[in-house]
């Protein structure tokens, strides 16, 4: 496919330091469900139950160890295994969640790793049970792109990935700010978080694919019902989006790296402008969507997010902690809580394991962490 051309809410802060992580300046025919907007009325918001102000995290076990720069994680439909993308080497590995056994499915051809680029997000087709397709977002030598590949479990290990079929390309790439998270939404459309690749002006340019959340069909076309005609752009004004998650009412949330001041958790409103580079964190300008929570960059530098037990759970890289943001509708209902601070180092991806369980990956072998024996690893958590 040719390159595509083309709530105001409660502010909460945590921490008091500044700095940068992965996003820092020194580093580096379906319409969307109506409930994906943040424009719920006060009466609707007030009718929703708030998550408890305080929660808890229990590390149940280490699922596996010795992973090389894990980035994207996709659970198989039977929950028996996780597929894990290795950023630097461009491999996809299957991890048995009971035994921790690792089996390399194969290497994704065309991946070019430098800086924050490489093999990033992965997702399973909404029809995976019948089509066996894996989607991946990666950096090539010229752009960031999205491909899909056939997974054939009957072939020998190392040969189970089919050739990548590029469904979408032309996303700006750089040494930093490549975005990379992809996920299929409740509407079975493919969402992708992109970065502005270090070129700040791209974020406000609605004709650019950089600094955006994109919404695509599974074939890589602009999804029906998108806010801008014939465009894949769903929202704009982002610096570097690496976390996407839906709550139990099908509302989309996204995490975003700030530069030197504020990291953000946002409720995603179709067509919304999230401010970058004119605003970082909360702004008094009503043209911009404000975050529902923000953090100093030393305390977060957020990558993946997941929804469980009435809260958004957010993995922090430089912050080296897992944040819990309790929700009441599309607002934070209490101050964010930090867990696992410094215990496992940098945290990259958090994925729902169903009910009150989460999978969490570390990111200490990415060139910015301090790897310990066994890094990188996947943990199973119980949360509330």
C-alpha positions as CSV (number, residue, x, y, z in Angstrom):
1,X,0.0,0.0,0.0
2,X,1.5,3.4,-0.8
3,X,2.3,5.8,2.0
4,X,-0.7,7.6,3.3
5,X,-0.7,11.3,2.9
6,X,-2.4,12.8,4.4
7,X,-12.7,16.7,28.6
8,X,-11.7,18.8,30.6
9,X,-11.2,16.6,33.7
10,X,-9.7,16.6,37.1
11,X,-6.0,17.4,37.1
12,X,-3.9,15.3,39.5
13,X,-0.2,15.4,40.1
14,X,2.3,13.1,41.7
15,X,5.9,13.7,42.5
16,X,8.0,16.9,42.4
17,X,11.0,16.2,40.1
18,X,11.8,16.8,36.5
19,X,13.7,14.9,33.8
20,X,13.2,12.8,30.8
21,X,12.9,9.1,29.9
22,X,12.2,7.6,26.5
23,X,10.3,10.7,25.5
24,X,12.7,13.2,27.1
25,X,14.4,15.9,25.1
26,X,17.8,14.7,26.1
27,X,17.2,11.0,25.2
28,X,16.2,10.0,23.2
29,X,-17.9,0.5,7.6
30,X,-17.9,0.9,11.5
31,X,-18.1,4.1,13.4
32,X,-16.4,4.4,16.7
33,X,-18.6,3.6,19.6
34,X,-20.2,6.8,21.0
35,X,-18.7,5.9,24.4
36,X,-15.1,6.5,23.1
37,X,-15.7,10.2,23.4
38,X,-15.0,12.0,26.7
39,X,-18.2,14.1,26.3
40,X,-20.3,12.3,28.9
41,X,-22.8,14.5,30.7
42,X,-22.4,15.3,34.4
43,X,-25.4,13.1,35.1
44,X,-23.8,10.2,33.3
45,X,-20.5,10.7,35.1
46,X,-22.1,10.9,38.5
47,X,-24.0,7.7,38.0
48,X,-20.8,5.8,37.6
49,X,-19.2,4.2,40.6
50,X,-15.7,5.4,41.5
51,X,-12.9,3.0,42.0
52,X,-11.6,2.9,45.6
53,X,-9.1,5.6,46.4
54,X,-6.5,3.0,47.5
55,X,-5.6,-0.2,45.7
56,X,-2.9,-2.9,46.0
57,X,-0.5,-4.9,43.9
58,X,0.8,-8.4,44.6
59,X,3.5,-9.9,42.5
60,X,2.3,-13.5,42.1
61,X,5.3,-14.8,40.2
62,X,7.9,-14.3,37.5
63,X,6.6,-15.8,34.3
64,X,9.9,-15.8,32.4
65,X,13.3,-14.2,32.3
66,X,16.2,-13.4,30.0
67,X,14.1,-11.6,27.3
68,X,16.0,-9.2,25.0
69,X,14.4,-5.7,24.8
70,X,10.8,-6.9,25.1
71,X,8.4,-4.2,23.8
72,X,4.9,-5.3,22.5
73,X,3.0,-8.1,24.2
74,X,-0.1,-9.9,22.8
75,X,-1.8,-12.7,24.7
76,X,-3.0,-15.6,22.6
77,X,-6.8,-16.1,22.7
78,X,-6.6,-19.2,24.9
79,X,-4.5,-17.3,27.4
80,X,-1.9,-20.1,27.3
81,X,0.9,-18.0,25.9
82,X,2.1,-14.5,25.3
83,X,3.7,-13.2,22.0
84,X,6.5,-10.8,22.8
85,X,8.2,-8.5,20.3
86,X,11.9,-8.0,20.7
87,X,12.7,-4.4,19.7
88,X,16.3,-4.6,18.8
89,X,16.6,-8.0,17.1
90,X,13.1,-7.9,15.5
91,X,12.0,-11.3,16.8
92,X,8.6,-12.5,18.0
93,X,8.8,-15.0,20.9
94,X,6.0,-17.1,22.3
95,X,6.1,-17.5,26.1
96,X,4.2,-20.3,27.8
97,X,2.5,-18.6,30.7
98,X,2.6,-21.7,32.9
99,X,6.1,-22.9,32.3
100,X,7.8,-19.8,31.1
101,X,9.2,-21.7,28.1
102,X,10.3,-19.4,25.3
103,X,9.9,-20.3,21.6
104,X,11.1,-18.0,18.9
105,X,8.5,-17.8,16.1
106,X,10.7,-16.0,13.7
107,X,12.3,-12.7,12.8
108,X,10.3,-9.9,11.2
109,X,12.1,-8.9,8.0
110,X,12.6,-5.2,7.4
111,X,13.1,-4.1,11.0
112,X,15.8,-1.5,11.5
113,X,16.8,-0.8,15.1
114,X,18.4,2.5,16.2
115,X,17.6,4.5,19.3
116,X,14.0,4.0,20.2
117,X,13.1,2.4,16.9
118,X,12.8,-1.2,16.0
119,X,10.1,-3.8,16.4
120,X,7.6,-2.2,18.7
121,X,3.9,-2.9,19.2
122,X,2.2,-6.1,18.2
123,X,-1.5,-7.1,18.1
124,X,-3.6,-10.0,17.1
125,X,-6.3,-9.8,14.4
126,X,-9.8,-9.6,15.8
127,X,-10.4,-12.7,13.7
128,X,-7.2,-14.4,14.8
129,X,-9.0,-17.7,15.5
130,X,-9.7,-18.0,11.8
131,X,-7.1,-15.9,10.0
132,X,-4.1,-16.4,12.4
133,X,-2.8,-12.9,11.6
134,X,-0.3,-11.0,13.8
135,X,0.0,-7.2,13.3
136,X,3.2,-5.4,14.1
137,X,4.4,-1.8,14.1
138,X,8.1,-1.3,13.3
139,X,10.8,1.1,12.2
140,X,12.2,0.4,8.7
141,X,15.1,2.2,7.2
142,X,12.9,5.0,6.0
143,X,9.7,5.2,8.1
144,X,7.6,3.5,10.7
145,X,5.0,1.1,9.3
146,X,2.4,-1.5,10.2
147,X,2.5,-5.0,8.7
148,X,0.6,-8.2,9.2
149,X,2.0,-11.7,9.1
150,X,0.5,-15.2,9.1
151,X,1.4,-17.3,12.2
152,X,1.7,-20.9,11.3
153,X,2.2,-22.9,14.5
154,X,2.6,-26.2,12.5
155,X,6.0,-25.1,11.1
156,X,9.2,-25.5,13.0
157,X,10.3,-23.0,15.6
158,X,11.9,-20.0,14.0
159,X,9.9,-20.4,10.8
160,X,6.4,-19.8,12.0
161,X,6.1,-16.2,10.8
162,X,5.0,-15.6,7.2
163,X,6.4,-12.7,5.2
164,X,5.2,-9.3,6.4
165,X,2.5,-7.7,4.3
166,X,2.7,-3.9,4.7
167,X,-0.8,-2.5,5.2
168,X,0.3,1.1,6.2
169,X,3.5,3.1,5.9
170,X,4.8,6.6,5.9
171,X,4.7,7.3,9.6
172,X,7.7,9.6,10.4
173,X,10.6,7.8,12.1
174,X,13.5,9.1,14.1
175,X,16.1,8.2,16.6
176,X,13.5,9.2,19.2
177,X,9.7,9.5,19.5
178,X,8.6,6.6,17.2
179,X,5.4,5.9,19.2
180,X,4.7,2.3,18.4
181,X,1.7,0.9,20.4
182,X,-1.0,-0.7,18.3
183,X,-4.3,-2.3,19.5
184,X,-7.6,-3.4,18.1
185,X,-10.5,-1.5,19.7
186,X,-14.0,-2.8,20.6
187,X,-15.0,-1.6,17.2
188,X,-12.5,-4.0,15.6
189,X,-10.6,-1.1,14.1
190,X,-6.8,-0.8,14.5
191,X,-5.5,2.1,16.6
192,X,-1.9,3.2,16.5
193,X,0.0,5.7,18.7
194,X,2.7,7.6,16.8
195,X,5.4,10.0,17.8
196,X,6.5,13.3,16.2
197,X,10.0,11.8,15.6
198,X,11.7,14.8,17.3
199,X,10.1,17.2,14.8
200,X,7.7,19.0,17.0
201,X,5.7,20.8,14.3
202,X,4.4,17.5,12.9
203,X,2.1,17.0,15.9
204,X,-0.1,20.0,15.0
205,X,-0.1,19.2,11.2
206,X,-3.2,17.1,10.5
207,X,-1.7,16.1,7.2
208,X,1.2,14.4,8.9
209,X,1.1,11.0,10.5
210,X,3.5,12.0,13.3
211,X,2.3,12.8,16.8
212,X,-1.1,11.3,16.3
213,X,-3.4,8.5,17.2
214,X,-4.4,6.8,14.0
215,X,-7.6,4.7,13.4
216,X,-7.5,2.2,10.6
217,X,-9.4,-0.7,9.1
218,X,-7.7,-4.1,9.5
219,X,-6.6,-3.6,5.8
220,X,-4.9,-0.3,6.6
221,X,-7.4,2.1,5.2
222,X,-8.7,5.2,7.1
223,X,-11.5,3.8,9.3
224,X,-15.1,4.8,8.5
225,X,-16.4,7.4,10.9
226,X,-13.0,9.1,11.5
227,X,-13.2,12.8,12.4
228,X,-11.3,14.0,9.4
229,X,-12.6,13.0,5.9
230,X,-10.5,10.3,4.2
231,X,-7.8,10.6,6.9
232,X,-6.5,7.9,9.3
233,X,-5.9,10.7,11.9
234,X,-8.1,10.2,15.0
235,X,-6.5,12.7,17.3
236,X,-3.5,15.0,17.0
237,X,-1.2,17.2,19.0
238,X,0.7,14.3,20.7
239,X,4.4,14.1,21.4
240,X,4.9,10.4,21.8
241,X,2.0,8.0,22.4
242,X,3.0,4.5,23.7
243,X,0.0,3.4,25.7
244,X,-3.6,2.6,24.5
245,X,-6.3,1.0,26.6
246,X,-10.1,0.8,26.8
247,X,-12.2,0.7,29.9
248,X,-15.3,-1.5,30.4
249,X,-17.5,1.2,28.8
250,X,-15.3,1.1,25.6
251,X,-13.7,4.5,26.3
252,X,-10.2,5.0,25.1
253,X,-7.3,6.2,27.2
254,X,-3.7,7.0,26.1
255,X,-0.5,7.7,27.9
256,X,2.0,10.3,26.5
257,X,5.6,11.2,27.2
258,X,6.2,14.8,28.1
259,X,9.4,16.6,27.4
260,X,10.9,18.1,30.6
261,X,7.8,18.9,32.7
262,X,4.6,16.8,32.4
263,X,3.8,13.3,31.3
264,X,0.1,12.7,30.7
265,X,-2.8,10.2,30.9
266,X,-5.5,11.3,28.5
267,X,-9.1,10.4,27.7
268,X,-9.3,10.2,23.9
269,X,-11.9,12.3,22.1
270,X,-12.2,11.8,18.3
271,X,-10.7,14.8,16.5
272,X,-9.3,16.2,19.8
273,X,-6.1,18.3,19.9
274,X,-3.9,17.3,22.8
275,X,-1.7,20.4,22.6
276,X,1.9,19.5,21.8
277,X,4.1,21.4,21.3
278,X,2.1,24.4,22.4
279,X,1.0,22.8,25.7
280,X,2.6,20.2,27.9
281,X,0.3,19.0,30.7
282,X,-2.7,21.0,31.6
283,X,-3.4,24.1,29.6
284,X,-5.8,27.1,30.2
285,X,-6.4,27.1,26.4
286,X,-9.8,25.5,25.7
287,X,-8.6,24.5,22.2
288,X,-6.7,21.7,23.8
289,X,-7.8,18.5,25.6
290,X,-6.4,18.4,29.1
291,X,-5.0,15.3,30.7
292,X,-6.9,13.6,33.6
293,X,-3.6,13.1,35.4
294,X,-0.1,14.3,34.9
295,X,3.3,13.5,36.4
296,X,6.8,15.0,36.4
297,X,8.9,13.1,33.9
298,X,11.2,11.6,36.5
299,X,8.2,10.0,38.1
300,X,6.7,8.3,35.1
301,X,7.9,8.5,31.4
302,X,5.0,6.2,30.7
303,X,4.8,3.5,28.1
304,X,2.1,0.8,28.2
305,X,-1.2,1.1,30.0
306,X,-4.0,-1.4,30.8
307,X,-7.4,-1.3,32.4
308,X,-8.4,-3.6,35.3
309,X,-10.5,-3.3,38.5
310,X,-11.8,0.2,37.7
311,X,-8.4,1.7,37.2
312,X,-5.9,2.5,34.5
313,X,-2.5,0.9,35.3
314,X,0.5,2.6,33.7
315,X,4.1,1.4,33.3
316,X,6.8,3.9,34.0
317,X,10.2,3.7,32.4
318,X,12.4,6.4,34.0
319,X,10.0,6.4,37.0
320,X,10.6,2.7,37.5
321,X,7.1,2.2,39.0
322,X,3.6,1.0,38.2
323,X,1.0,3.7,38.5
324,X,-2.6,3.1,39.4
325,X,-5.1,5.8,38.3
326,X,-8.5,5.1,39.9
327,X,-11.4,6.2,37.7
328,X,-14.9,7.5,38.0
329,X,-16.1,7.5,34.4
330,X,-13.7,9.6,32.4
331,X,-12.2,11.3,35.5
332,X,-9.6,10.3,37.9
333,X,-11.4,9.7,41.2
334,X,-8.4,10.0,43.5
335,X,-4.7,10.7,43.4
336,X,-2.6,8.2,41.5
337,X,-0.8,5.5,43.5
338,X,2.7,4.2,42.8
339,X,3.7,0.6,43.2
340,X,6.9,-1.5,42.8
341,X,9.0,1.7,42.9
342,X,12.5,0.9,41.9
343,X,12.1,-2.8,42.6
344,X,12.2,-4.1,39.0
345,X,13.8,-1.2,37.2
346,X,12.2,0.3,34.1
347,X,8.7,-1.0,33.2
348,X,7.6,-1.0,29.6
349,X,4.3,-2.9,28.9
350,X,1.3,-3.8,31.0
351,X,-1.4,-6.0,29.6
352,X,-4.7,-7.3,31.1
353,X,-4.6,-11.0,32.0
354,X,-8.3,-11.0,32.7
355,X,-10.1,-10.1,35.9
356,X,-7.8,-8.8,38.6
357,X,-4.6,-10.0,36.9
358,X,-2.0,-8.2,34.8
359,X,1.1,-9.1,32.8
360,X,4.0,-6.6,33.3
361,X,7.3,-6.5,31.4
362,X,10.5,-4.8,32.5
363,X,12.7,-2.8,30.1
364,X,16.2,-2.8,31.5
365,X,18.1,-4.2,28.4
366,X,17.0,-1.3,26.2
367,X,20.2,0.6,26.6
368,X,18.9,3.0,29.3
369,X,18.4,0.6,32.2
370,X,20.8,-1.3,34.5
371,X,20.1,-4.9,33.8
372,X,20.2,-7.4,36.7
373,X,20.5,-11.2,36.4
374,X,17.4,-12.5,34.7
375,X,16.5,-9.2,32.9
376,X,14.3,-8.6,31.1
377,X,11.4,-10.5,32.6
378,X,7.6,-10.8,32.6
379,X,5.7,-10.7,35.9
380,X,2.2,-11.8,36.8
381,X,0.4,-9.4,39.1
382,X,-2.8,-9.4,41.1
383,X,-4.3,-6.0,41.5
384,X,-7.2,-4.2,43.0
